[in-house]
């Protein structure tokens, strides 16, 4: 309902009706619409952080594997991500913006090291942002074809760092 109508245009009564429960029963689990949104977004944030941590713990970063995992995460959660992007005001309330920006900073360091140049940082931001956008804007493309195209384009944008490991 949030994805179709928007968070602000979906009341807790609408949700309770759709679930076939009373509004007080819904309030037992979620004290507000924002709490409900948080319950949708928090697992997404946690899984994204786990993805980054998994790659940070490796002795050698294989950039193509990192990009493929990043693609798979975004493709798997594209509907939730569309909700988050459509409701940017809610993002600030659930602290998702900070988490996503932190992932990007950490991913840039994984690809280019602790002190990337401006050119390297820009290329990494474009590569990871491009993968996310492909998942959101090309839902009709079969996932395998989209993964191949998106990861390939990201490797091209990254240049030499994307051709192997760092």
Secondary structure, DSSP 8 states (H G I E B T S, - for coil): -HHHH-STT--HHHHHHHHTS-HHHHHHH-SSHHHHHHHHHHHHHHHHHHHHHHHHTSSS-BHHHHHHHHHHHHHHTHHHHHHHHHTHHHHHHHTHHHHHHHHHHHHHHHHH-TT--HHHHHHHHHHHHHHHHHHHH-TTS-HHHHHHHHHHHHHHHHGGGGGSB-
